[in-house]
Amino acid sequence: MARGGHHGGGFHGGGHHFSGGGFHGGGFGGGSFHSGGYHGGGYYGGGFDGDSEDTIVRIAVLVLVGLGYFGYSVAMGYVPGMNLINLGIFALSVFLYYFSLKEHDRITGIYNLNYRTMGFAKVQVWKADYKNYAPGGSVSDKVSWAAKSGNKYRIAFYDRDFGEENIRKVKELIKRTPKIIWMRSIVWLIIGIISGISTLFFYEVVIPYFEHMEMTDEAFAFIDELVFYFPAGVTLLCAISCYVLVLVRDNLLHKCALRIVEDNNAAFERMLTEGSIASMLSKKWYYNNCPNCGSDAKQDMRFCNHCGSSLEVNDISKEQVGAVHRISAEAENNGKKPEIIRHTD
């Protein structure tokens, strides 16, 4: 049997087969393991004095000892499918997953947008609690806000005035962007965990199919390494994707927050202006009958339907009680049927 070649009808031999022992020659030699077991003294751990040791310290020491022993076992070749290289890859993946899941908690509100209880809970997506911390200033509608530079923001779905509109705009953002961007981070974690567990048996299951194929030494050497590191590579790829997508979501939501705040402020100014105009109009009085042609005028009209003359009263003090009316500000503002307020004094 020769590693990496097809010799005289023989077969290739994978360089990472597990035999229960350490690396050949006591180290990482040629990528193969020898059949010997672990020789030497066992691990003896000292006990803890329950009266003097803090529980957190105990747990931390036990975790460190466990990790150290696991790393030592990997280095000595006692863990199938593992060596120091893919152990380092898994460690980097865990690091990325930790920060990805930690950051992901801030945007879990986007997965609750269809709940009917939205208005009763303080549901939001955010990246910073206070707008005053944003360098370069920020824009705000008093509830939601976004930094002018950087990507700090907060979109409040519980906003009494603009909550529904905020929800609609975020839904539109999610709809017009690739679905993979909004996939929950836990999904990437599950894929990574499955891939990590599979490394214990993946190589031994897959490599025999290639060992009996005719190919050059170089080709088999490449496949041998690819198969061995494939589970670790998938785990790292998922961890990187998970972390990068958190950053992408933040960037998209920040831009959405800027647009939301600008639109909400414009809508608020428009409502104030319309309310002011309607209030001014509601203070005016109008004739019940056209002063020009004498036609009856509907009491929600400002101009005569027959001759087009204005129905506005110029001097209310000269008019008789019951001959004029005015339109309420509430009717002007909401577009409802006007409430008639008659002149009685």
N, C-alpha and C positions, 0 to 999 in steps of 0.2 A: 504494500500500500504506500502510495506517495502523495504527499500533500501538494495540491495544485497541479497535478498532471495526470495523464492517462497513459500508463506505461504497460505495454505488452498485454493488453486486455484486462489490466487490473482496474482499480478505481481510485478516485481521489479521496483524501482524508481531510475532513474539516479540522482546522487548527484550534477550535475552541470547545471540543468535546469535554464534557464534565466527567471526571473519574473519581471525584470525592477527595482529591488530594490538593497539594499546593502547586505552584507553578514549577515547571521543569527546571532543575538546577537551582531551586530555591528562589527563583525570581521570575520575571516576566520574560522568559526565554523562548523565542520562536512562536509564541502565541499558543503553546500546547501545555497540557497538564501531565504530570507523572502520576502513577497509580498509587503512590504511597499516601498514607494518611497523615494526620497531624501528629508530630512527635514533640514531646516536651511537656512541661508542667501545665497543669490546668489553671483555670482562672479562679482565684480565690478573692472574694470581695469581703471587705470588712463590714460589720454590722453597724447599725445606727442606734444611738442612745435616744429612745423615744422621749425622754424627759428633757433633753438638752438640744435636740435638733429641731429646727423649724420644718413644718410639712412641705413648704414650697422648696426649701433647700434640698430636702430629701428627694423630692420628685425631680428636680433639676439635675442632681447628681446621678440619679438612676437613669435618666434620659441620656445624659452625656456618656455614662458608662456603657449603656446599651448601644448607642450610636458608635462609640469607639470600638466595641467588640464586633459589631456588625461590619464596620470598615476593615477591621483586622481579618475577619473571616473572609471577606471579599478578596482582600489582598493575598491571602493564603490559598484561595481557590476553593473554599468550602461552600460557596453559594453558586448553584448552577446558573449559567447564563450571565454571570456578573463578573466584571473586573473593575479596576480603579477608574478606567476611562468612562464606562457607562454609569458607574456610580456617581462620578462628577457631573455627568449629564443630568441624571435624575435629581441631584442636589440643586443644580441650577434651575431645573423645572419647578421644583418645590418652591424655590425662592420667588420665581415669577408668578406662580399660582397664588402665593400668599398675598402679594401686592395686588394682583388682579381681583381676587375675591374681596379684598378689603376695600378697594375703590369701587367695585361693582355695587356695593350696598347702597351707595348714594343715588343710584338711578333705578332702583327696583320699583319706584313709583310708576314707571312707564308700563309696567306689566299689570297695573291695576286700573287702567284708564276706563274700563267698562263697568266698574263697580258702581252700583247705585248709591253706595254710602260715601262716595268721593267727597261730597260737600260737608260731611260730618267729621272727617279726619284731616289732619294736617299733612296731606299727601303732596309731595314735591320731589323734584329732581334738582340737584345742586352740586356745586363744587366751590364751597366757601360759605360760611355762615353770614358774614357781614360785608356789605358792599364797600364800607369804608376802608377795608383792607386791600382793595384792588388798586394796584399801582396804575397811575395814569388816569384815574377817575373811573366813573361808571355811570350808567343810565338806569333809572328806576321808575316804576309806576307805583311806588310805595309798598308793593308786596313782592313782585318779581323784580329782578335786577340782573344786569350783565356788565362785566368789566369792558372798558373800551379797548384795552390791550390785554393780552393773555387770554385765558379761557375760563375764568371764574364766572359763575352764574348761579341763578336760582330761578326756577320756573315753578310757580305756586299753582297747583290745580284746585286748591281750596278757596281761591280768591272769590269773594262774594260777587264782585262785579264782572270779572273777566275770566273766572275759572273755566267755564264751558268753552270759551273761545281759545284759551290756552291749551286745553285738551284737544280741541279740534286741530290746532296747528301742529302739535306734536304728533298726532295721529297721521297727519298729512306727510310730515317729515319721515316717519317710519314707513309709510306706504310707498314713497317715491325713492327710497334707498334700498340697497340689497338686504334681503332678510338675514343673511349671515351676520351682518353688523349688530343686529339686535338679539342674536341668540344668547340665551342665558349663559353666564360664565360657568355655572355648575355643569353644563353639558360638556364643555371642553375639559373640565376636571374629571368627569366620569370616563371620558375617552382616554385621558392620560393615565388614570388609575388602572383601567383594563389593560392598556398597553404595557404599563409598568409591571403588572403581575405576570403578563404573558412572557416576559423576558426569561422567567424561570424555566420555561419549557419550549419556547418558540424555536430556538436554534436547533435543539435536538429533534424536533418534529420536522422541520423544514429542510435542513441541510442534507439529510440522506437522499432526497430526490435529486440533488445536484451532484452528489458524490458518484453516482453511477452514470452520469452523462459524459459524453466525449466533449472535451474542450481543452484549451491550452491551460498551462499552469497559471498564466497571468489572469485569464478570464475567471478561473475558479478561485484564485486568491481574492479577486475583487468581490465575487459573489459571497465567498466565505465571510469576509468582513462586513459586507452589506447585510447579510442575514443576521449576523451576531448583533450588530448595533441597530438594526431596524426598529425594535420596540422602543429603545431609548430615544432614537431619532423622532419617532412619532410622538412620544411623550413631550419632548422638547418643542417640537413644532406646534403642538396643541397649546402648550404653556405660552409660547411666544404669541400665537394667534390670540389667545385669551387676553394677554396684556395689551397688545397693540389695539385690539378692538375696543378696549376700555378707553384708550386715548382717542380713538376715532369717534366714538360715541360722544365723548366730552366735547370734542371740537364741533361736531354737528349740533349738539344741544346748545352750546354757547352761541353759535350763529343764530339758532332758532330763538334763543332768549333775547338776543339783541332785537330781532325783528318783532317779537312779541311785545317787548317793552315799548318800542317805537310806535307800534300800531295801537297799543292800549292807551298811551299818552295822547295820540292823535284822536282816538275815539272819545277820550275823556274831555279833551278840549272842545271837540265838536258837540258833545252833549251839553257842556256848559254854555256854549254859544247859542245852540238851539233853544236851551232853556231860558236864556236871557231874552232872546228875541220873542219867544212865545209869551214870556211874562210881560214884556212890553206891549205886545199885541193884545193880551188879555185885558189890559187896562183901558183899552179903547172901547167906545160905545158905537153901536150900529143901529140904523133905523129898521123898524119892523116893516115899513113900507118905503119903497123907493121915493126919495124926495123929488125926483125928476119926472117919472111917469106914473107914480102912485101904485105900481104893482106890488103885490105881496112879496116879501123877501123871506126866504128861509132863514131861520135864526142861526145858521152856521155859515152864512154867506157874507162876504165883504163887498161884493159888487152885484148889481142888479142883473138878473138873467135876461131881461127883456131889452134894456137900453144900454147896459154896461156901465151905468153911472156908479160912482162910489157910494156906499151905504154908510160911510164913516161920519160920525157926528163931530162937528168942529167945536161946538160949545154946548156941553151937556146941561149947563144951567138954564138954557133957554128952551129945553125940551120938556114935554109933558111926561108924567109918570106913566109907564106902560107902553110908551111909543118907541122905546129903544131897548136894546139888549147888548150884552157883551159875551165874548167866548172865553171859557176858562183856560188858564195856562196848562192845566193837566191834559186837556183835550188837545191842545196844540202840540205838546211834548210827546204824547204817546200815540197820536193818530187815532184816538178813539172818537166815538160820537160826542160832539161838544156838549159840555154841560152849560145850560143857559142860566145866566145870572141876570135877573131883571133889575132895572133901575127903579127904586122905590122911594127915593128922596131927592 
